[in-house]
Amino acid sequence: MNTLMLGRPTRPESQPSPTTENASSLTGGKGLLQAEPLIFERDDYAGTGVDLPEPESAIGEDLAGLLRTAPIGLPGLSEPETVRHYVRLSQANHAIDLAIYPLGSCTMKHNPRLNEKMARLPGFADLHPLQPTSTTQGALALIDRLAHWLKTLTGLPAVAMTPKAGAHGELCGILTIRAAHQARGDVSRDTVLVPSSAHGTNPATAAFVGYKVVEIAQTVDGRVDLADLAAKLGPHVAAIMVTNPNTCGLFERDILEIARLTHAAGAFFYCDGANFNAIVGKVRPGDLGVDAMHINLHKTFSTPHGGGGPGAGPVVLSAALAPFAPIPYVTHGETGFQVVEAAEQAFGRMSAFHGQMGMFVRAYAYMLSHGADGLRQVAEDAVLNANYVKARLAGALTQPFPEGPCMHEALFDDRWLEGSGLSTLDIAKAMIDEGFHPMTMYFPLVVHGAMLIEPTETESRAEIDRFCDMTLALAEAVKRGETERFQAAPQLAPRKRLDETRAARSPKLVFPVEDAQRRGAT
Ligand SMILES: *Cc1c(COP(=O)(O)O)cnc(C)c1O
């Protein structure tokens, strides 16, 4: 094996390894966790556990001059080294399998192992999307059944299964709405209305499709301002995009009136259904006047997401929008299930094939294992748990909307930090030192220094109590003026405070940096 061709030069001695820059121990390791370079920084291709025979012809002879001239840049690790590397890496971060993950809006609930087992059945896991449908009837039946339950739970007659995330679902919904307006020759509508508390993906979606985005104001109690909505609706508005329950964790009390006003103006009501977990089995969005809504299977129906998996964002549609749904979709004909690849009014295609099959299996397993009463209890317990958090923290933290119960997430602001010299960020970082992943911070944007806590229904009271006890202990430390504790946090994590703005604005996507620079890449 010509290791010279494939190896890479070692990291120069003078370069400090990023894993040791915060060392408080001699080697950078900490509490049973050794510091080590990232996998991209490991060289020694020869160390790989794979033994390939020497090629019979000279290397490159039959490659028509396309022989690699620079190192390939792959690390060489044996199996135990690889396993250890990734286990250590997983310990350097947080995961839903480690503890409560109270990210508001994100719905980080437990992913039942039964779902994982079902998704790994070879009949689902080993399929190829281009297999003849005669060999994939079971998988198509599952997509059809899942679609049936999504329609049943939402009270809407159609669903586009192919979008691959919530934001992708929003895009699908707005493209469907645009196609419906165009089909009736209504081409002058150029605006989408979005409340000021909306998730960033809503205005981004509307803008991406080419619509102007106009903000709807919020009332003092955190709901859509009806008067402002009425004033901004008109023949130029294609759709409104409203989240319900909204991103303040509150049910839109005037939802029926919002729908009525929207329809009276000839616009469609797109509902961001990311928070469907708060109402599943209790309320059908179709009954509220919603025309299109994406469902994050990875939130409401517990399929892994974030660092743990890809998600899926099916979009339920009203009868008026259904003809414009994207291809492909599954139907049942005389010869069994079929995949429809052409439909006259379909606006196009959201993905090459059927959608996220593995997520479909997990979501369907979750539905079946809960049953109708169980799904209703999901919503009830999610709301109960959030209100428990709201009640336990109410005395120490300040709330922008203290009146009445919340839905599935409890929202706090930063007024309780006034005069302490501390910010929401400081509190979040201190939580890491206490062994907890922080809540969602600074979202929704309409609330100053927002802290949005979503415990989900899968956390026990004991676990939620631990989180609340920890938060209350921090609040006491704030009162005692222990500023240093917060400003220096996190002290016990593998990394201290990162320059997150710089990381987002100028990400370094190629490792190692010096290699990339040598190759002239940026
Ligand atoms: C999560 C979320 C989205 C986006 O969903 P993705 O699957 O992450 O693309 C949109 N809106 C709200 C309110 C959300 O919480």
The ligand as an ORCA input file, in Angstrom:
! r2SCAN-3c Opt
* xyz 0 1
  C     -38.667     23.533     14.833
  C     -39.508     24.614     14.313
  C     -39.535     24.922     12.941
  C     -38.601     24.327     11.923
  O     -38.591     22.937     11.874
  P     -37.302     22.151     11.345
  O     -37.734     20.739     11.290
  O     -36.225     22.417     12.327
  O     -36.962     22.702      9.988
  C     -40.434     25.883     12.522
  N     -41.231     26.541     13.393
  C     -41.211     26.281     14.711
  C     -42.143     27.028     15.630
  C     -40.354     25.310     15.223
  O     -40.322     25.068     16.530
*
